[in-house]
């Protein structure tokens, strides 16, 4: 573990974070550039996404909280103020989905997923700085999500809305997703910021919302027969897809445990510990002999590409499984996956990681090196989770 911690500290501080500090700051129009393509070309006039900016806020706030390097605080401050000045809808609340490169809204829909990441970022900025206004903004986002997105009839949270929080026809998070009213992905990324909010604000309403979210996972999203998580649901929680996402399975395993742990209820924590280990075992159906985890499967055909975020979550999920079981096989698998990352995904020349490689290790140059979805989040979080790991 100590060697793994050392290597991941060096990866974070020497390869991942410097890329964003040195290449992505938009000093002409503010905030951060919206895109570096797979050929390492910077697109100065690319649109700027809410998710990317909220994840930058979380990442550098967390890095400053842990390592206390003021250069990380400068980056967090930059993200914090840009989000408040440009992404925040002063009239209807919440974050716009997308801005142009000058900061003008070009897509004003309210994706619940993005509001969750805003809450994640603002709560972490408060943890890092102790500034009362950041906590107040985090509280506002919690109440906004609970008021506008929560389904009081069937439970859980609806996927998306118009700018003024009315129903919207196209609810998809991305073109790859099914157009359904409820998704595992959005619920997972509400669970995560609610956990973070509980760390700084032990409010009964947040506790209750977290308890309900955990029960949505165990009662609606988790397939008890297979151990996999369902991905897309209608408003009545009827599953609309048989797709298996191995990366989301293993990411959920540790985020679900972390969520239960934040509530401090021993019986719930023990229940989720056991369930999380079962989810890890289901996810490992996609583990390959080279230590990597494939992307997804529809039951008949596998997508065998190795995506950057899936590998990062595999390392964290396996280290949590090691802690929660005491079985060193999980730690050994985590180290194997990290070796795979080092060999195939880290870019030692330009910095950061590549989006993905195929089953033969051939690099994918079609997708972004940095952009709307390629953020310093999964891989930075992997490094920070391991660096602060206590067995």
N, C-alpha and C positions, 0 to 999 in steps of 0.2 A: 504493500500500500504506500509506503513512504517513497519508493521509487516512482510509482504511478503519480503520486501527488507532485513530485518534483518535475516530472516530464510535462504534466498538464499545466503547471504553473508557467513553465517556460513557453509552452504552446500559446497560452492565453496572452501573456505579457510581451512575448517576442514575435508572435505571428498573427494572431487574430485581431486584438485590439488596435495595434499600430496601423493596420490596414485601414480601419475606419477613421482613425484620427488623421492619418496622412493623406488619404485619398478621397474621402467622402464629404468633407466639410465644404458646404457651398458658401463661400465668403462674399459672393456677389449678391445673392438673393436671400440668404439666410438659411438656417437649418442644414440639411444634408442633401446631397445629390440623390436623384431617384434611381439611378441605374449605372452599373458597370456590366457590360455584356460578357458572354463566355469567352470572347477573344481579348478581354482585359481593356476594352475601349470604354472610356467614360462618356456617358450621355448627359451632357450638362442641361439639356432642356427636357429631360424625361419627367413625367409626372411623379409626384411625391405621394406615397401611400401612408395611411394612418397606422397600419400595422408595423411597417418598417420603423416609423418614427417613435411609436410607443415602445417598441422593442429596444431601440437604441437608448431611450430614456431608462428602461429597466436595467439594461446591461451595464451601462456606465455608472448608474447609481449603485448597483450591487458591487461593481468592481471597486468603487470608491469606499463603500462601507466596509469591505473586507480588507482592502490593501492600503487605503488611506493615501493614495497618490493623488495630489491635486490636479494632475492633468486629466484624470478620470472625472473629477468633479466638474471641470470646465466643459467636458463633453456632455455630461448630464445636464448641466445648466443650459447649454445650447439647445438640447432637445426639449427640455422643460419649457423654456420661454417660446420656442417656435410653435410647439403644440398649442400653448395657451393663446398665442397671438394669431395663429392662422388656422389650425385644425378645429378649434373649439367653436361650435355653433352658439353664438351669444344669444340667439333668439329662442331656439328650440332645445338646446342642450345636446350634449354628446359630441362625438367627433365626426366630421365629414369623412367620407371614405377615401377621397382622392382630391389632390390639388394639382394645378399646373406648376411648372417650375418657378413661377413668380409668386406662388402662394394663393392663387385664386381658386375657389372651389370649382371642380369640374364634374364631380360625382358626389352628390350631397346625401346619398342614402345612409341610413343608420344601421350598420351591421352590428349585431349584438357582440359578436366576436371581437370587433375593434374596441367597443366600449370596455370589454373585459381587459384588453391589453392596456388601455388607458389607465384603468384602475390599478393594474399590476405595476405600471410605470410610476404613477404618482405615489402609491403606497411605498414603493421601494425608495423613491426620492426622499420621502419623509424618514424612512429608516436610516438613510445615509446622512441626512442633514439635520433632522429634528425640526425643520421649519413648519410651524403650525399651519400655514396656508396650504401646504402640500397635503397634509392630513385632511383638511377641510374639503379640498378638491376630491380626494379619494372617497370621502364620505358621500359627496354629491353624486359621484359616479355610481356608487352602490345603490343609493336611493333611486337614481334614474333608471338603472337596469331593473330594479325590483318593481318600479311603477310601470314602466313602459313595456318590458319584455316578458315578465313573468306570466305564466298561464295559471290562473287561480282555479281553473276547473280540472284540468288533467295533470297539472304540475309541470315543472320544467320551464324552459324559456324558448320563445319564438326566435326565429333566425334573423329576420331583417325587417326593416320598415322604410317608409319614405322619410324625407327630411323632417317632417312634422309628426313622425311616429304613427302614421297610418299604414294599413296593410299595403304590401307591395307584391307585384306579380312575380318578379324574378328575385328569389331569396338566396340564390346561390352565392357561396363564398368565393368560388372561382368557377371557371368553365368546366373544370374536371368533376365538379360536385353535382349531385342530384338536387333538383329543385324541390326540396322538402321543407316542411315547417320547423322541424326539430332535427338537430344533428348531434352526434357524439362529440364532434370536434369543438363546437361552440360551448357545450356543457363542460368539457374538459378545461377550456380556457376561461371559464368562469370559476370553476373549482379552484384553480391555481391562484387567481388574484384574491378570492375570498379567504384563502389560507393566509395570504400575505397580509390582508387587512386585519385578520384576527391577531396577528403578531403585534399589532400596534394599537388595536382598538377592540377590546373584549366586550363588544356590544351584543346584547341578547338577540337583536334582530339579525345580526350577521351570523351568530351561532346557529340560529334556527334555519336560516337560508342555507348554511353549509351542511347542516344535518339533512335537510331535504335533498340537497344536491347529491350527497353521498348515497342516499336511498334511491334516487333516480338511477344512479349508476348500478347499484346492486339489484334493483328491482326491475328496471326497464332496459338498460343499455347492455348489461352483461348477460351473455348467453351462458346459462349455468351448465348446459350440456357440453359445450365446446370450450368454454373459457375465453372465447374471443368476445370482442365488443362489437355490437351492431353500430352501423355508421349513419344511416338515414332513416328517419321515422316520420309518419304523419302526425297530426296534432293529437291523435289518440294513442300514440306510442306503438303503433303497428309498424314493424320493420318493413322497409321498402327496398332493402338491398341485402344480398348475401356476400358482398365483398368483404374480404379480410384485409385489414391494414396492420401488418406486423409492427410497424413503427409506432402507430397509435396504441396498440395493445401494450407494448412495453413502456411507452411513455406514461400511459394511464396507470400502470401498475404502481409506479413510485409516487406519482402525483396524488393518487387516491389514498395511499398510505400516509403521505405527508398531510393531507387534508384531515384525516381522522386523528392523527397525532396532534394537530393544532387545537383540536377540541378538548384534548386532555381527558377523554373518557376511556378508561382502561379496557372495558369490555368491547367497546366499538373498535378501538385500536387493534385489539387482538383478533377480532372478527375480520377486519380489513387486512391485517397482516397475512392471514391464511388465504383470503381471496386473492390478494395481490400476488402471492407466490403461484397460485393456480393460473393467473393471467400471464405471468412470466413464462411458465411452462408452455402455455398455448402459443405465445409469441415465438418461442424458440423452435416451433415447427418450421419457421422460416430461416433458422440459422444454418449457415453454410460451413463446410469444412474449413474454409479459409478464415473463419471468425466473423464474417459479415452477416448482416441480416438483409434479406431481400425485401422489396418494397411492398408488394401486395399479391393477393390471389383471389380469383373468383370461384375457386373450387375445382376448376378444370384447367385453367391456364395461370401460370405464375408470371408476374412481372419481376424479372430477376435483376433489374437495375439496383445498384447500391446508392441510395440517396444520402447526402451529407447528414441530414437531420435524423434519419433513421439510425445511423451508426452512433451518433452522439447520444441519442436516447437509449440505445442498447447498452452503452457503457454505464450510464447512470442507473438504469433499471436493474442491471446485473449486480452492481455494487450494492444497491438497496436490498436485492434478494440475498446477497451474501450476508449483509448485516442482519436481515430478518430471519435467516435460516441457520446461519453458522456454517453453511456448506461451502467449502472453498471452491467447488466446481464453478460456482457463479463468478467468483473473483477471477479465476483462471480464464473463463470465457470473456469477461470484461477486458482483461489484458490482451487477449487474442484480437478482440475487436479494435482496441486502440492501436495495435500493431498494423492491422489492416488499414485503418485511417491514415496512419503515418505513411504507409507504403503507397496508397492509391488516391487519397483525397486531399491531403495537405499540399498547398502550393508553396514550395520553399523559395521560389524565385520572386513571385509578386506578392505573396502573403495570402492569408485567409484559406478557405477550402474551395474545391470545385463542387459544383452542384451534385454531380453523380458520375459513376462509371458503370459500364455494363458488366455482364458476368465474366468477361475476359479481361477486365481492367481497362478497357478503352474509355478514355475521357469523353464526357458529354460537353460539347462546346456550344450547344444550342441554347441552353438556359443560362440565366444570369449568374455572374459571380457575386454581385450585390444588387439588390433591387426590392421590388414590391414584397416578395416572399423570402428572399435570400438575405437574412438579417444576422447581426451578431448576437444571436439569442440561443439557439440550441447548442452550438459548439462552445460558446462562452459559458453558458450555464453548466454544461458538462464539466468544464474545467473547474468552475467555482464550487460546484457541488462536491467534487472529489477533493479539492484543496481544503475544504472545511469539513470533510468527512470525519465523523467520530464513531468508532465501532462500539 
